Amino acid sequence: MDESNLLTLIAVLIPILYVLSSIKILREYERGIIFRLGRVLPDPKGPGIILVFAPIDRMVRISLRIETHEVPSQDIVTHDNVTVKVNAVIYFRVIDPKLAVLEVTNFLYATSQLAQTTLRSVLGEVELDTLLAEREKLNARLQAILDRHTAAWGVKVTMVEVKQVELPELMVRAIARQAEAERERRAKVIHAEGEFTASQKLAEAAEVLQHQPAAIQLRYLQTLVEIGSEHNTTIVFPLPIDIFDRIGGKPKS
């Protein structure tokens, strides 16, 4: 092969190799932001095959899938001055790739830092009982605040979940004692209500027996039957109640 043919072959291969190197494949969940001579193109590219002509073009890949980020454990002082450690997890996704590249240096890092500061500020405004009992409301509040701030970055926060609340050992014991005292209070109230209901029923029964003297005799015989069936070794001597009335009453003139 002479020199002219070699130069021709090289001249043909160089454009082919350049075009091949310019072919980029973006997955279904990816979009490419193209900077051409430093200026961003109006619309993101992808998915599928696109051409990126380096060094004129520079592409930034952005994933549109939901990202999961765990917020590290934060030391928080609640409104009632209780120190707790709280961690959370946030779910977010990019809805505008162009804003995610142009408006913030690193949207993942920025969202993470914003989640940490928001977690401390929001949970520091509530009391411990609210933090433990109304976690769903706090999750919704955190999600709304984060979503409002990240909207300018083209990021949509879809969910925020407070994972774990670590309490000091003394506070855990105090809560346990409080729960035990609450259970004892409920037990005493239930017992008192039962005694009150029983006293009402006994008063009603006494009223019935007062107007029907024969009913007490029937109740007396029923009690004998119950004693005889449960305690076979017990000996019962029936004694008419009228005897006590005669003994205690005044003699007739």
Secondary structure by P-SEA (a helix, b strand, c coil): ccaaaaaaaaaaaaaaaaaaaabbbbcccbbbbbbcccccccccccccbbbbccccbbbbbbbccbbbbbbcccccccccbbbbbbbbbbbbbbccccccccccccaaaaaaaaaaaaaaaaaaaccaaaaaccaaaaaaaaaaaaaaaacccccccccccccbbbbcaaaaaaaaaaaaaaaaaaaaaaaaaaaaaaaaaaaaaaaaaaacaaaaaaaaaaaaaaaaaccccbbbbbbbaaaaaaaaccccc
